[in-house]
Amino acid sequence: MLYGKDYTTYPEAPYVLTLVITRIFIISIITFFSVGIRDYFFTLSAAELTTKLRMLSFRTILKQDSELISILAHNMHSSWISTILR
């Protein structure tokens, strides 16, 4: 009983119920596929971002190592560097 009316006694009640159930079913199917598609694209972008971050960090480490080697090669006569290398 809704607001004092019993809607189950109306002849169009089964039609309305079927219509509501059909709409809920269609919305659930659309939601199911849209969540799957969203997760797929999120996974792709996360993998791409991870690859980009790894490459950038690897390049930075290589650059730092090459700068250190360059500093060590040019300042070999420095006392503190020679103690590090020994």
C-alpha positions, -999 to +999 in steps of 0.1 A: +000+000+000+015+033-011+000+066+001-032+048+010-037+031-024-033-006-031-016-007-065-018-045-068-055-043-075-050-022-106-050-042-139-019-024-151+002-034-121+018-065-137+027-044-168+043-017-146+062-043-126+075-060-157+085-026-171+104-018-139+121-051-138+131-048-175+146-014-169+166-026-139+179-055-159+190-033-188+207-008-164+225-037-147+237-051-181+250-017-192+267-012-158+283-046-160+299-039-194+308-003-186+326-013-154+346-039-174+355-015-201+365+012-175+387-013-156+404-024-189+413+011-199+424+019-163+447-011-164+462+000-198+469+035-185+484+022-153+507-001-172+517+028-195+524+051-165+544+024-147+565+018-178+571+056-182+581+060-146+605+031-147+622+044-179+625+079-164+640+066-131+664+043-150+675+072-172+680+094-141+701+067-124+722+063-155+727+100-157+737+102-121+762+073-125+777+088-155+781+122-138+797+105-108+822+087-131+829+119-149+836+137-116+858+109-104+877+108-136+884+146-136+891+148-098+912+118-093+939+138-076+914+150-049+922+134-016+886+125-005+878+108-038+909+088-038+901+076-003+866+065-015+881+046-044+906+027-022 
